Amino acid sequence: MTESTWLAEAKKNAGLLIFLGVLTVIFGVLAIAAPLITGITVAVFVGFLLLFTGIMRIVYAFKSGQWGSGIWGTIIGLLGAVAGLLLIFRPMVGLLTLTLLLAIYFFVDGISEIIAAFKIKPDPGWGWVLFNGVIALLLGIMIWRQWPVSGAWAIGVLVGVHILMTGWTMIILGTGARRIAGKVEDVVEDVVDTAGDAAEGAVDKAKETFGGDKD
């Protein structure tokens, strides 16, 4: 692959990354604008995952001859499959459950980060860890206090924010890659121009030298 081909390919990939980033940002905004639909979609998706893994557990227990000896694995597989079916066919109930679990997760994660922040104090970044822990703790308390109403917005908004931030990251990476490719192209052009000028100067000097010798 030549230098010009590599640069063209880099610019092309950067443009594609920016384009995908813009689409991702749009999807993130739509997810935040319609959090209930997003939350139900997430609940149904989790339901299919639970159903699939539950069936795989049951099949594995049956195929490996552990249907009797691996009774706990079979029971877990059945419970997973049933939970998946409930999420698929009763997504609102599943969404409320997921929201409650999310509140507990934020609560525990926030306390853990606050404790970790004071353990690493006064190392650099401990304040940011503390701030992040406080935000997570407050978010967990807010979702808990507003439950079950928070089930209508919490999952959808958080997923939407995550999609939105992912899109912005893709745009930033694509823009940075395009900028770097442009700088590399400028450097290559400067090197080529400098080499060309040097070659012309050397040829002219050689002509003058050999021409003077002949005289």
VMD Tcl script that draws the C-alpha trace (Angstrom):
set ca {
  {0.00 0.00 0.00}
  {1.49 3.35 -1.07}
  {1.60 6.41 1.19}
  {-1.13 8.20 -0.75}
  {-3.34 5.09 -0.69}
  {-2.86 4.72 3.07}
  {-3.76 8.36 3.69}
  {-6.83 8.11 1.47}
  {-7.93 4.96 3.31}
  {-7.37 6.62 6.70}
  {-9.46 9.66 5.69}
  {-12.18 7.37 4.34}
  {-12.33 5.33 7.57}
  {-12.34 8.53 9.64}
  {-15.26 9.86 7.61}
  {-17.16 6.59 8.09}
  {-16.52 6.71 11.85}
  {-17.82 10.29 12.03}
  {-20.91 9.33 10.01}
  {-21.65 6.35 12.28}
  {-21.05 8.59 15.29}
  {-23.62 11.10 14.06}
  {-26.16 8.28 13.55}
  {-25.42 6.95 17.03}
  {-25.94 10.41 18.54}
  {-29.30 10.66 16.76}
  {-30.36 7.25 18.13}
  {-29.23 8.35 21.60}
  {-31.34 11.51 21.42}
  {-34.36 9.49 20.26}
  {-33.83 7.00 23.11}
  {-33.77 9.84 25.65}
  {-36.83 11.47 24.05}
  {-38.82 8.21 24.32}
  {-37.42 6.54 27.47}
  {-40.40 4.23 28.03}
  {-40.10 2.68 24.55}
  {-36.33 2.37 25.01}
  {-36.78 0.75 28.43}
  {-39.31 -1.77 27.11}
  {-36.96 -2.59 24.23}
  {-34.12 -3.21 26.70}
  {-36.38 -5.39 28.85}
  {-37.42 -7.51 25.86}
  {-33.78 -7.81 24.73}
  {-32.72 -8.97 28.21}
  {-35.64 -11.38 28.13}
  {-34.40 -13.01 24.92}
  {-30.88 -13.26 26.41}
  {-32.23 -14.97 29.55}
  {-34.40 -17.29 27.47}
  {-31.49 -18.27 25.23}
  {-29.02 -18.86 28.08}
  {-31.66 -20.77 30.05}
  {-32.38 -23.09 27.14}
  {-28.64 -23.60 26.55}
  {-28.19 -24.54 30.23}
  {-31.00 -27.10 30.03}
  {-29.70 -28.55 26.75}
  {-26.17 -28.80 28.19}
  {-27.43 -30.60 31.30}
  {-29.42 -33.03 29.13}
  {-26.67 -33.65 26.53}
  {-23.90 -34.11 29.09}
  {-25.91 -36.66 31.05}
  {-26.25 -34.33 34.03}
  {-30.05 -34.12 33.89}
  {-30.21 -35.82 37.28}
  {-26.82 -35.06 38.85}
  {-26.81 -31.47 37.63}
  {-30.27 -30.72 38.97}
  {-29.29 -27.24 40.18}
  {-27.99 -26.30 36.74}
  {-31.23 -27.55 35.24}
  {-33.32 -25.57 37.74}
  {-31.30 -22.40 37.07}
  {-31.77 -22.94 33.35}
  {-35.54 -23.33 33.81}
  {-35.73 -20.24 36.00}
  {-33.73 -18.25 33.46}
  {-35.96 -19.38 30.62}
  {-39.13 -18.55 32.59}
  {-37.73 -15.14 33.57}
  {-36.89 -14.51 29.91}
  {-40.42 -15.39 28.82}
  {-41.88 -13.07 31.49}
  {-39.68 -10.20 30.29}
  {-40.67 -10.83 26.68}
  {-44.42 -11.12 27.25}
  {-44.70 -8.80 30.29}
  {-42.00 -6.20 29.55}
  {-43.48 -3.54 31.87}
  {-43.19 -5.85 34.88}
  {-39.68 -6.72 33.80}
  {-38.85 -3.05 33.33}
  {-39.93 -2.25 36.89}
  {-37.77 -5.09 38.19}
  {-34.76 -3.97 36.15}
  {-35.24 -0.41 37.41}
  {-35.27 -1.60 41.02}
  {-32.10 -3.63 40.43}
  {-30.53 -0.58 38.78}
  {-31.31 1.56 41.84}
  {-29.69 -1.03 44.13}
  {-26.67 -1.21 41.82}
  {-26.15 2.57 41.84}
  {-26.59 2.67 45.62}
  {-24.00 -0.06 46.28}
  {-21.62 1.24 43.60}
  {-21.82 4.78 44.98}
  {-21.00 3.67 48.54}
  {-18.13 1.52 47.25}
  {-16.61 4.41 45.28}
  {-16.95 6.83 48.21}
  {-15.10 4.36 50.47}
  {-12.46 3.80 47.77}
  {-12.00 7.57 47.37}
  {-11.16 8.06 51.06}
  {-8.84 5.05 50.94}
  {-6.74 6.53 48.10}
  {-6.85 10.10 49.48}
  {-4.75 12.25 48.86}
  {-3.61 10.49 45.67}
  {-4.36 12.31 42.39}
  {-7.90 11.71 41.19}
  {-9.39 10.82 44.58}
  {-11.72 13.83 44.39}
  {-13.09 12.66 41.03}
  {-13.69 9.16 42.43}
  {-15.52 10.72 45.39}
  {-17.61 12.93 43.11}
  {-18.50 9.97 40.89}
  {-19.48 7.94 43.95}
  {-21.70 10.70 45.33}
  {-23.46 11.09 41.96}
  {-24.04 7.32 41.73}
  {-25.38 7.22 45.29}
  {-27.75 10.15 44.71}
  {-28.93 8.62 41.44}
  {-29.65 5.31 43.18}
  {-31.60 7.07 45.95}
  {-33.56 9.13 43.40}
  {-34.53 6.08 41.34}
  {-35.47 4.18 44.52}
  {-37.60 7.00 45.93}
  {-39.45 7.46 42.62}
  {-39.98 3.74 42.02}
  {-42.19 2.41 40.40}
  {-42.66 5.71 38.50}
  {-38.93 5.77 37.74}
  {-39.42 2.56 35.76}
  {-40.94 4.68 32.99}
  {-37.77 6.73 32.45}
  {-34.68 5.45 34.31}
  {-33.58 2.57 32.07}
  {-34.47 4.39 28.84}
  {-32.73 7.65 29.79}
  {-29.56 5.94 31.02}
  {-29.34 3.74 27.92}
  {-29.97 6.81 25.76}
  {-27.22 8.77 27.52}
  {-24.83 5.86 27.04}
  {-25.65 5.67 23.32}
  {-25.29 9.45 23.04}
  {-21.87 9.46 24.72}
  {-20.75 6.56 22.53}
  {-21.73 8.53 19.44}
  {-19.83 11.63 20.61}
  {-16.78 9.47 21.29}
  {-16.93 8.06 17.77}
  {-17.20 11.57 16.31}
  {-14.25 12.81 18.37}
  {-12.12 9.80 17.41}
  {-13.04 10.16 13.73}
  {-12.29 13.89 13.75}
  {-8.96 13.28 15.47}
  {-8.03 10.57 12.98}
  {-8.90 12.83 10.06}
  {-6.83 15.67 11.57}
  {-3.84 13.36 12.08}
  {-4.14 12.04 8.53}
  {-4.20 15.63 7.25}
  {-1.07 16.51 9.24}
  {0.72 13.40 7.97}
  {-0.23 14.36 4.43}
  {1.16 17.86 4.94}
  {4.40 16.47 6.36}
  {4.75 14.05 3.46}
  {4.20 16.88 0.96}
  {6.79 19.03 2.75}
  {9.30 16.17 2.73}
  {8.68 15.49 -0.95}
  {9.04 19.20 -1.82}
  {12.21 19.51 0.25}
  {13.67 16.37 -1.31}
  {12.77 17.64 -4.78}
  {14.40 21.01 -4.14}
  {17.48 19.32 -2.73}
  {17.68 17.01 -5.74}
  {17.36 19.93 -8.16}
  {20.05 21.84 -6.25}
  {22.36 18.85 -6.38}
  {21.80 18.43 -10.11}
  {22.44 22.11 -10.76}
  {25.61 22.02 -8.66}
  {26.79 18.90 -10.44}
  {26.21 20.56 -13.82}
  {28.14 23.62 -12.74}
  {30.99 21.49 -11.38}
  {31.34 19.22 -14.37}
  {30.72 22.08 -16.77}
  {33.56 24.09 -15.14}
  {35.92 21.13 -15.38}
  {35.31 20.83 -19.11}
  {36.14 24.48 -19.64}
}
mol new
graphics top color blue
foreach p $ca { graphics top sphere $p radius 0.5 }
foreach p [lrange $ca 0 end-1] q [lrange $ca 1 end] { graphics top cylinder $p $q radius 0.2 }
display resetview
